[in-house]
Amino acid sequence: MLYSAQLYRGGRMPAAKDYYELLGVSRSATAEEIRRAYRKLARQYHPDVNKSPDAATRFAEISEAYEVLSDAKKRKAYDQFGHAGVGVGGGRPGAGWGQGGAGGMGFDMGDLGSIFEEMFAGGSPRGGVGMGGMGGGMGGGAGGPFGQQRTAAPPRKGANIKHQLSVSFLTAAKGGEERLRLNHAGREENIGVKIPPGIEHGAKLRIKGKGQPSATGGPVGDLILTIQVGKHPYFQREGLNLLINVPLTLAEAVMGVQVEVPLLSGSVQLTVPPGASSGQKLRVKGKGIADAGGKQGDFYAVVQIVAPQDLSEKGRDLVQQLSSELKNPRESAPWAEDLDS
């Protein structure tokens, strides 16, 4: 839309308005005070923001006032001779819009341009600040604000497709390939997805060019896969570290024992030291999960002491005899003193 300064047509010329009053500043206002007042009013009355019937007229009036008062020579002439001194308003109808800089407006276009940028940050409500009618020189419409030629928008990339992909624990740990069937506009496509070793639950994979096509001739979007890692019967993960629970009898925990436990590939013999406790971790360095970058985790066997449930009478007698030899572990617990108080 084009907005222009409205010129009086026929009849008696209306009384010219005082420029200082239009901007709401005193006659002794500094150049910076005049500039700030104009910027505030321009934002308030620009017709793309203000839908009042007189918005375009008010905007033209304050712009004319600023055009004069922002120019030191014109302001001096206006202070001495009024509107006749600058050849606008009551002296010569509409003449002020044909004087000076771009589009016939003699004031600094940077002020007005920065105001429009503030008002229409993120895009003009009508595809550009259209001000072609103000003195005929401020190009709007398809050409963009202030006569700048608007360049055509580049083709936009197609939308991405998001999908969850479930993989087994071992595939996530060792890497592998999963098959995925996609449906593009009724056309099915079966693709292979490479799973890098060490990938974690919730990680994302981007498959380029397998998303939605572009409506503007741009590149095809991507397929974004969120990995869902399944459970394992006995292995657990902590990052790249691999854990397994190792059950021990009370006697094995007391006396120590050698046990064989499985790894991701093969197995390992572990020595459980005498006096092992439940939850104690026995580490095998570098036998965890290796990721695509070559980083290797560790393997941990977690001791779990299993108390007997079906002891014979003889077994109970033996445990009873043993219990008299054992120190109460709760005596050294950090909360033991609180119970005594």
HUGI-V564006 format. One record per residue. PHI is phi in whole degrees, -180 to 180 (999 if undefined). Layout:
BEGIN
PHI + PHI
END
This chain:
BEGIN
999 + -104 + -120 + -131 + -65 + -86 + -94 + -77 + -111 + 72 + 72 + -83 + -67 + -68 + -65 + -70 + -86 + -69 + -64 + -65 + -67 + -61 + -91 + 72 + -125 + -81 + -70 + -99 + -61 + -77 + -60 + -69 + -65 + -65 + -64 + -65 + -64 + -65 + -59 + -65 + -71 + -64 + -65 + -74 + -109 + -60 + -62 + -76 + -111 + -100 + -96 + -65 + -59 + -98 + -62 + -63 + -65 + -61 + -63 + -65 + -66 + -70 + -68 + -65 + -64 + -69 + -59 + -84 + -74 + -84 + -102 + -57 + -69 + -66 + -65 + -64 + -65 + -66 + -64 + -86 + -121 + 74 + -63 + -64 + -71 + -115 + 71 + -132 + 62 + -70 + -73 + -150 + -53 + 72 + -70 + -60 + -79 + -104 + -112 + 84 + -29 + -61 + 69 + 82 + -104 + -83 + -85 + -68 + -67 + -62 + -61 + -68 + -62 + -68 + -65 + -64 + -62 + -67 + -70 + -117 + -58 + 89 + 124 + -67 + -62 + -128 + 77 + 149 + -84 + -92 + -134 + -66 + -84 + -79 + 79 + 79 + -114 + -95 + -63 + -126 + 56 + -67 + -78 + 88 + -67 + 60 + 78 + -77 + -76 + -77 + -84 + -66 + -66 + -69 + -58 + -93 + -68 + -65 + -70 + -79 + -108 + -107 + -153 + -97 + -123 + -89 + -129 + -74 + -58 + -70 + -65 + -65 + -76 + -96 + 89 + 166 + -136 + -119 + -97 + -134 + -104 + -109 + -123 + -107 + 52 + 86 + -107 + -85 + -137 + -104 + -122 + -97 + -115 + -79 + -100 + -70 + -63 + 83 + -65 + -105 + -61 + 91 + -68 + -118 + -118 + -108 + -106 + -70 + 76 + -117 + -100 + -81 + -69 + -84 + -82 + -116 + 84 + -84 + -69 + -70 + -69 + -111 + -102 + -106 + -104 + -101 + -83 + -113 + -92 + -75 + -83 + -118 + -59 + -141 + -87 + -132 + -121 + -133 + 67 + -97 + -81 + -115 + -125 + -144 + -82 + -119 + -73 + -130 + -77 + -60 + -66 + -65 + -67 + -74 + -91 + 88 + -165 + -105 + -131 + -104 + -129 + -78 + -110 + -59 + -132 + 83 + -148 + -146 + -90 + -113 + -102 + -89 + -72 + -58 + 81 + -66 + -115 + -61 + 92 + -66 + -107 + -105 + -96 + -119 + -67 + 73 + -113 + -90 + -99 + -104 + -90 + -66 + -88 + 92 + -76 + -118 + -89 + -112 + -109 + -128 + -97 + -101 + -70 + -130 + -81 + -103 + -75 + -68 + -106 + -132 + -69 + -76 + -62 + -64 + -62 + -63 + -63 + -67 + -65 + -63 + -64 + -67 + -62 + -71 + -92 + -96 + -79 + -67 + -68 + -76 + -65 + -100 + -68 + -63 + -101 + -62 + -66 + -67 + -74 + -78 + -80
END
